[in-house]
């Protein structure tokens, strides 16, 4: 048994057998200002791949790691449970591994299983987010042995399981930014390698065609669900390395795409108030409009999960090409497999180039010391 396996076994034993929150204490000789970092953990099985990845790297660099029992596990029906999970004063300078308190992790684990109908241990580290059942069906055709919900649920998840949770999870979150926030609020506790939104959008430029792909390099955040906790003046952008991988795959397949600002609105029927939207669309030079991408990106920023957007133009509302039933069905049938195949190819390439996950320097906070030297 390796040293990291011994540490992980102790963490698991303290939590499941002793019924205490394990406290992880890491001493890093290379840090002059903040050599010791520590925090409580819970439900370690849910993100074991991340713990193994991080602790292995720390040990390789010569860090000293200790695990001790912290405090008894909180009764989930405790009258003051909200005090433990309240994030109003979340210190975003915490290390990513300690960003969530143990009670918060437990609540999110339960809600993930409730919404997706699958065991949280089956979640993989590469997350695809959609709001179309047709994408789920294509994923199931490509991976017929994937793990699926045993009953009807709100946000069904399919998991193509690989060693160390390095496979792919796809989740149908439904429509709208509120759903996008709900899912990402909880899946981020698993500390995935990345989240990628694969959905449809309205193309806003004259030279776009239905079926073209859209990548975001920034967002106009009109979704509103995160405004109180992530002010609009804070810039939110997708991960540039993930975007580059997506572009490489799109170019290798010789499909048309455009990269630019994606306008995310909470109003699906924004066309009924076109004039009030046009000023922001024009000033932002947005190339597409959708409902979920900015919310996924906003929570990815808050919780330090690399993310990107891979949309496909399904209609062109500013050019008289609104979604119609017959046209939409033809478009869906012609494009759904390509969309999912490209997303899967991006995952494969990311695993080849970044087997330990994307470098963290882009998503670290201003005063956030290095966990490991990357």
N, C-alpha and C positions, 0 to 999 in steps of 0.2 A: 504494500500500500504506500503510495507516494505521500509526501508531506501535505500537499493540498487536499488529498483525499481524507487524510486524518483530520484536518481542520474542518472540512465539510461534514464529516461524520459527527464531529463534536457539536457543530452548530445544529445539525438535525436532531441529535440526541437531546440536547438541552431544550429544544423547542417541543418536540413530540413526546419525549419520555418524561423529562423533568417538569414540563409545563411552565417553563420560564422563557422570557425573551432572551435570546443569546446576544451578548454585547461583544462586538468585534472591535479589537484595539489593534491599530496598525502603526508601527513606529518606522519612519522612513529616514534613514541617515542622511539622505541627499537634500532634505528640506531644512534650511536654516531657520525659517520663520515659523514653521508649523510642522514640526517633526512627527507629532502624534495626532492621529485622527481616530475617532471612534463613533460608534453608533449602534443602536438596537436594530435587530432584524426580526422578521416574522415570516412564516410560511416560506422557508428557504427553497422548498421544492419547486416553487413557482418560477424562480429565476436562477436555478442552480447553474445553468450554462454561463450566466453572467458572473456569478460568484467564482466559478472555476476559472473563467477567463481572466478576471481581474486579480484574484489571489495568486494564480500561477505566475502572472507577470510580476507582481510585487515580490514574490519569493525569489524569482530569478534575479531581480535587482538587489536582493539582499535585505529586504524589509523583514522586520520581526512582526509576527502576527500571533495574537493571543485571543482566546475566546473564553468568556466567563458568563455565568448566569447573571442577568440584570435584575429583573423583577417578575413576579408572577404574571402569567398571561391574563389580560383584562377580560372579565366576563363580558361577552358581546351584548348582554342585556343590562349592562351597567347604566345607571341613571345619567351619568355624566359622560357617556361615550362620545358625544359631540365635542366635548372639550378636548378629547384626544385626537380627533380627526380634523379639527378646524384648521384651515390653511390660510386664514386671514392674515396671519403674521408669519407665513412660511419664509424661512431664511433661505433664499435661493443660492446663497454662498455655500451651503452644505455640499459635500461631495455627492456625486450622483448615486453612489452606492447607499448613502444615508439620507437621501433627499426626502423619502417618505417615512413617517413614523410607523411603528409596527401595527398599531390599530388601524391606521389608514390602509396599509397593505392588506390586512385581513378583510376589511370591508370591500375593497376593490376586487380581491380574489373571489369573494362570494358573489359579487354583482356580475363579474365576467362569466362565471359559471351559470348564473341565472339567465343573463341575457343571451348568451351564445349556445347554451345547451350542451357544452362540452367541458371536460375537465381542464382546469387551468394548467395542469402539468403537460397537456398536449399542445399548448401554444408554442409555436416556433418563433425563432428570433427575427424572422423577416415577415413583416405584416403587410398584406395587401388589403386595402379598404375599398369597398364598392357599395353601390346601392341598387344593384341589378341582380336578380335571380339568374339571369342568363349567364352572367360571368361565373356564378357558382356552379352552374351545370357544366360549363366548359371546363372548369377546374377539375370537376369530378370525372369528366371524360378523360382528361389528361392523366389524372392520378386516381384511378378507380378504387384503390385501396385506402384512400384518405379517410381520416376519422371524421365522422359526421354527427350532428345532433341526433339523439334518439327520439326526439319529439319536436313539435312545432314550438318555436321560440321567436323572440322579437328580433334578435340579431344573430342569425345562424352563422356558425363558423365551421370551416373545413380545414383540416390540418394534414399536410403532407409531411409526415414525420421522418426526420433524419437524425443521425447521431448527435448528441449534445444539443438537441433542439435547433439544429442548423437548417431545418427545412423551411417550408412556407406555410403560413396561415393566411386564409382569405376570409373576410367577414363582410356580410351584407348588413350594413348599419341602418339601412333605410334612408329616407330623404330628409335633408335639412341640417343646418348647423347645430341645432340642439342635440340631435342624435350624434353628430360628429364629436361634440364636446363630451357627451356622456361616455361614449366608447373610449375615446382617447384619455379621458380622466382616469380610467381604470386600467387600460392596457399598458400605459406608461409605467406602472409600478413593476411590470415584468422586465423593464429595461431592454426592449428589443433593439436589434441592430439598426433597423429603420422601419418607417411606415411610409407607404406609397399609396396615394389616392388614385384609383383608376375609375374614372367616371366620364360623363359626357358634359358638354358645355355648349353655349351659344357662341358661335364665331362672330366677332364684331368687325372684322376687316373685310374689305371688298374682295381681296385676292385669296381669301380662304375658301376652301371647298368643304362640303359635308364629307366627313371621313378623314380630314386632316387631323394630325395630332397637335396638341398644345402642351408646352411645358411652361411652368411659371418660373420667372426669375425674381418676382416679387408679387405682392398681393395688395389689392385695395380691400381692406377689411370692413365691409359693410354688413357682416354677419351679426354683429352687435353682442353676441353671447359672451364674449370675453372682455368687453370694453372696460368693465369695472376692475378687472384684475390684471389686464394687460393693456395699458393705455394705447390709444391709436398712434401716439407719437413714437412708440417703440417700433423700430423696423423689424420686420419678420421676413426672412428669405429662406428658400429651400437649400438643402445641402448641395454645394456646387459639385462635389465629387460624384454624388448620386445623379445629379442632373447630367453630368458628363457621360456617365455610363448609359443613361437613357438615350442621350443623343447618339452615342456610338452604335447602340442597337438599332435605333431608327434609321441611321444612315446606312448601316450594313444591310438593312432590308429595303433600302431605297424607297422609303415612304416619306410623304411630305409632312413637315411639321413647322411650327413657329414657336419661338420662345419670347415671352414678354410678361406683362402684368396681367394677372387673373383677378377679375372683379368677383368677389364672393358676396352674395346678397342673401338675406333671410326671406326675401319676397320672391317666390317662384313666378308670380304673375306681375313682375316688374314692367312688362310690356304695356300694362294698362296705365302706367304712369311714366311713359317713356321720357317726356320732356324733363321731369325732375331727376331722372337718372343720367341724362345725356351730358350734363356739365361735368360730373365726376368721371364718366367714361372717357370724355374728350380730354380733360386735363390730365388724367392718369395714363392716357394712351393705352388703355386696356385692350387686349386682343381677344379676350374671351370672358364669359360670365358663367358662374356656376353657383352652388350653394354651400359646398362643404370644404373646399380646398384650403381656404384661409383659416378655418377653424382647426383643421388638422395641423396645419403649419404652426398656428399660434400655440396650441398645446404642446406640439413638438419642441417649440422654442422654450416654453416654460419649464418643461420637464426634461429637456436635453436629449431628445430622441431625434436623430437625423431623419429628415423627411423630404419628400418631393411629390410632385403632381404630374400624372400622365393622363391628360384628358383627350377626348376625341370630339371634334365638332359634329354635333348632331342636327343643328339647325342654324339659320342665319337670320335672326329676327329683325335686324335693322335693314335687311335687304329683301324683305317680303317673303322670306322662306321660313315661316313658322312651322313648328312641329305639327304634322298631320298624321293621323293613324296609319294610313297605308304607306306613306313614305317612311315613317319611323320603323315599321316592321321590316321593310326591305333593308333599311340601313342596319338595323340590329342584326339581322340574319347574315348580312354580308361582312360585318365588322367584328362581331363579338369574339371569335376565336383569335383573330390577329391581336386584339387588344390584350387578352390574357396571355397569349404566347410571348408577346414582347415583355410584359411584366415579369414573367417567369425567367426569361432569358436575362433580364437585368439582375435578378436575384442570383442566378448562376455566376454571372460575371463579377458581381460584388463579392461573392464568396471566394472566387479565384484571386482577386486583387487585394481584398481586405479580409483575410480569414479570421482575424481577431476583431472584426468590426471596424467601422470608419474611425479615423483619427479624431480625437476629442477636442482638439484646440479650437475648432470653429464654434462649438457649443458650450465651452467653458465660460464661467462668469468672470467679471473683472478682477475679483479678489479670490478666485477659485484656484487654489494651488493644485499642481499636478498630482493626480492619483498615481499614475505610472508615467513613464517618460515618453509619452506620445500625445 
